[in-house]
Amino acid sequence: MTSTKAMAGLLVGGLIAAGLVAGAGTGAAADQVRVDKTLTFTCPFPLIGLQVLKTRIQATFTLPAAPGDSVKTSDFKTTATVPSTATVGLREVGATSLEGTADAAVSVATSAGTLPIKLKGLTVAKTAIPDGTAFDMAVTGSVPEFAPDEGHVSVTMKDYTAFVVPKKTDGSFTGIGDIISPCTLDAGQNAELLSFDVGAPPSTTTPPPAGVKYAYNLKGVSKLKNLAGDVPISGTIDATLTLATKKFVADLKLNPTTANLTIMGFLPVVTKVAFENTAQTTGSIDDQGVLRSNSKLTIALPQVNLFGFPISQSPDCKTTTPSDINLASAADFDVIAGGKLTGSYAIAPLKGCGAFNDYISGFAAADGNKLDLNLTAR
């Protein structure tokens, strides 16, 4: 007998594929390209094995009029028909609706190189399951804009994963659990979703490396080795990534902050903290999608209070040498959406902090300080 859970996975996983594809077509700069295309995906499921699902993808793409302009997506719609055999299987376990999310991977190829991009958190709309008949299911979500440089651009579908939950009429779970369905595009199809030229036709000579710009807000905390409490961190970072080398340079701006800390577990210290860049942030993304960065910052403590009384109010209270801050992400860092970076750094001895300089420096200066940041695209 066919597994009900596997059948549910089959019907949902394949459907989600439709919602992840951003369309296919070609066009000249400044054109609008209307896409209406059907692709098939093969999804592995327990007991059922490999199953082929057809999906219809519809969208309108506005192509850039000039290098640096954005590619925009509108009227995005995906429709997939769930077969009646899967409907029966879901109804057997009491499921009357389906809903969930999906992630997808695409690649953007330009004359400078190819960059993997992830689309996360697409919505599988809550859909009523009829009694024994086929039904249509929709997947929606935002498609991020990107601004290519001059030359040929191609966007290609890679893979996707669906995360779907069947539910009963009262909203409770059916007992078969969450359905996780990884699917692949069938071979022999044109996997290119969008293709166009920006600006002048590609040169016959090798173009210089082009840069793709990304901008993020950042927020997080630093935990100091010798002082209890968190140092709140916030700011922005504007990066330019060279696709051919997967290396980047970035302008990092950290906001002044205030930290409420304790010394020896009970002495309250409130200090203002400021950051001064001594060089541009640099880094790279490796073949596993791990992002690594290096920043060099002078750390200043323009005001330090102990028990509410200022013991230093000097703008010259700073580290004697910049902190060398190395951060890294997990694999498959999402350059479109952002993600988490972690690392450690040392704080050098301080100078210019007045009469209590040695006291302040003695507690602040240390190796092994931790930094946890979250980058969010803006």
N, C-alpha and C positions, 0 to 999 in steps of 0.2 A: 504494500500500500504506500502511496506517496505521502511523505511527511508533510503535515499541514504547515509546520513552521518553515520548511524549505520552500513550499509553494508560495507562502506569503513573501518570503525573501525574494523569490523569483519575480513575482509581479511588481514588487515595489522597487527593487534594485534596478531593474531595467528601465523603469519609468523615469527614475531620477536622472538617468543619463541624458534624457532629453533636455531637462532644465539646465544642465551644465554647459551645453554647447552654445556658443555665442553667435552662431550663424556662419554662412559660407558665401563667398562671392568675391568679385573683383570690381575695381572702379578707379576712376581718376580722382585727383585731389579735388576737394570741395564738393564732391558728389554725395548723394545719398544712395546707399545700396540697400535694396529690399531683399531679404533672404527668406526662402521657404524651401527647406531641405529636409529629407529623411535620411537618417543614418541608423545603422544597426550596431548593437553592442552585445558581446557575449559575457554572461554573468555566471560564475560558478556558485552552486548551491548544494547543500547536503542532500544526498539521495537522488535529487532530480538531476544533478550533474550540470553540464554546460547548457545554457539556454540562450537563444537569440531573441532580442527585443527590438522592435522598431519604434522609432520616435520621430515626431514631426517638430522641427524647429523653425520658428518665425521671429524675425527681428529686423529693425531698420538701423543701419549704421551711417553716421555722418562722418565722412572722411576729412582729413585736415586739408585746409586750403594752402598751407605753407608749413615748412619745417618748424617744429615746436608747437604747432596747434594740436589739439587733442582729438583722438578718435572717440566718438560718443555713441552709445547704444540706446535705442528707444524701442517702444512697442514690442518688448521681448515677451515671447509666449511660447510655451512648449506644451504639446498635448500628446499623451500616450494612452492607448486603449488597453485596459486590463482584461485578459481573456476570462471567459465565464468559468473555466476549470479552476483558476486561481480564486475567483470569487467564492465558489462553493467551498474551497478549502478554508478560506478565512471565516466564512459564516459558521463552519462546523465548530470553531473554537469560540464562537460568540462575538467575533469582531464585526462591528458595524461602521467603523471609520478607520482611516489611516492618516498619519501626520508625521512630520519629522524634518530633518535637515540633510544637506549633502555638501560635499567638498569636491572640487575638481582641479585638475592640473592642465595648463596649456603652456605653449611656448611661443615667444615672440621673437622672430628672426629678422634681423636688419643686416645691412651691409657690414656692420661692425661686429656682429656676433649674435648669439642666441641666448635668451634669458628665460629660465623657467619661472612661471607665475602660478600662484595658487588662488583659486576662488573658493572662499570658505563661507559657510553659514547660509547657503541657499535654502529657501523655504519650500518644503513639501507641503502643499496646502492640505488642510484638513478636508478629507473627501469621504462622503458617505458611500458605504459599500452596499449595493443592491442585493437582492436575494436571488442568486443564481444566474445573473446576466452580466455581460461585459459592461465596463464603465470607463469613463475618461478621467485622467488624473493630471493635475497641473503642477508644475514646478516653476517657481519664480525667484528672482533675486537681482541685485544690482550687479552690473558688469563694470568693473573699474575702468576709468579713462586712462589712456596713456598717450604721451606726446612724442612721436618718433622724429628723428632727424631726417635729413634729405636721403633719398634712396628708396630701394624696394623694401616693403614690409610684408611679412606673412605671419599669420596667427594660426597655429595648429593645435587641434585637440589631442590630449594625451590620455588621461584616465580619470576616473572619478570613484568616489565611495559614497554610498547612501546610508543614512542612519534613520531608520523608520520604526515607528511603534504602532501596532494595531491596538485599538481600544474597543471596549464594549459601549453600549448605549449610555450607561451611567458614567462613562469616563474612566472606568477602572481598566486595568490591564487584563489581557486575555490569558496570561500564563505562559505564552510562548516566548516572552521577552522581547528585547530590542532586536531588530533585524539589521545587521551590518552586511552590506553587499558591495564588494569591490568588483568593478566591471572594466572591461577593455574594449576598445574600438575594434571591430572586425577588420581583418586584413583585406586588401584589395579595394578599399574605398578611398575616396579623396578626403583625407583628414584635414585639409586646409579649410579653415573657417572664414578667413578674410585675407585678401591679397590686394595690394595697391602700391602705387609709386607716389612719393612725396617730393615735390620740387622738380629739379632738373633730372633727366634720365641718368641712371647710374654710369659713372665714368668707367672707361676701360682700364684706368690705372687704379692701383690700390689706394683706397681712401684713407685719410688719417683716422685714428681711433675716435669714435663718437662717444659722447657721454649722455646718459639718461639721468634726469634729475629726479630726486625723491626728497620729500620733506616730511618730517615727523615732529610731533610733540613727544616729550619724554617725561616720565614721572617714576619715582622710585624712592629708595632709602639707602643710606649707607650706615653700616654698623662699625663703630670704631673699636679697635682692640682693647684700648685702655679705659674707655668711658662707656658706661651703660646708657642705652637709649638709642633712638634712631635720629639720623640727620636727614630731614626731608630733602629730596632732590627733584627739581623740575627745570624745564627749559625746552629748547628746540634744537634740531639738527637738520641741516640742509646738505644733502649728499649728491655727488655726481659720480655715477658708476660707468666705467668704460666696459662695454659688453665684451669686447675682444679679449680682455685680460681678466675681467671680473674683479678689478681693483677699483677702489673709490677714494676720493678725498671728500672731506666734509667740514662745514663750519658749525662748530658746537657752541651753543650759548646756554650757560647754566645760570639760573636766576639766583640772586642773593637769598639766603634762607636763614632761619633761626632754629637752633637745636636746643632742646631741653634734655640735659644729660645729668648723670651723677658720677661722682668720683668716689671710689672705694665703697660703692654701694649705698651711700647715704648723704654725701655732700652735694647739694643741688647746684648745678652750673647751667646758666643760660648764655649761649654765645651766638653772635651773628657770624655768618660764614659767607664769604664771597669767593668767586673763582675767576682766575685770569688765564686765558689761553696763551701758551708760549709758542704754539705751532698748530697747523691744521691737523685735524683728526684724519688718520689714514687707515686703510684696511683692505680686506678682500673677502670674497666668497669662494669656498672651495667646491670640489665636485660633488660633495655630499650636501651642499647647501648650508654649510656652517659659516656664519659671518664672524669675522674677527676684526677688532678695531683697536687702535692705539691713540690715546690722547695724552697731551702733556699740559698739566695745569698747575699754576701756583695757587695755593690755598691761603686765603687771608682771614683773619679773625679781628674785624674792626672793633668789636666790643665783646668783652667777656665779663659776666657777672657771677659772683659767688655769694650765695645767701642773699641775693638781690642787690648786692653792692658791686659797682664796677671796679674791677681790678686791672682792666686794660681798656682804653678807648682810643687806641692809636691806629690810624689807617695804614701804618707801616708794619703792623703785626702780621707777618707773612712767613711762609716756609722759605728756608734758605735756598732750596732747589725745587724745581717743579716735580710734582708727582707723575710717575709714569703709569698710566692707567690702561690696562689691557682687559678688554671685554670679549666675550664670545657668546654665540647663540647655540641652541641645539641644531640638529640637522634640519634641512629644508626650511630655512628662514624665509618668511614671506615678505619680499621686498615691497609688495603692494600694500599690505595691511600693517606691517610692522611685526613686533614680537618682543620676546624677553631676552635681555642680555645680562650676563653675570660676570663678575670678576673680582680681583683683589688688587690692592695698591698699598704703597707705603707713603707715610707722611713724614717729611724731613723735619729736623729741628726748626724751631721758629726763631725769628729775630724781630727787634723793633717793638716788642710788647711791653716796654716800660719796666718798672721796678720788679714786677712779678714775672718777667720773661722766662727765667729758668723754670719756675714753677709751672707756668702754662705749657711751655715746650715739653717739659718732662712727662706730662700726661697726654699731650696731643700727638707727639711724635712716636710713630710705631710702624712696624710692618704688619701685614696680614689684615688690613682693614677690608671689609667686604662691601660690595656694591651690587645692588639688584635694580635693574631698570626695565621699564616697559615702554616700547616705542609704539606710537599710534599715528597712522598716516593722517596728514592734514592737507 
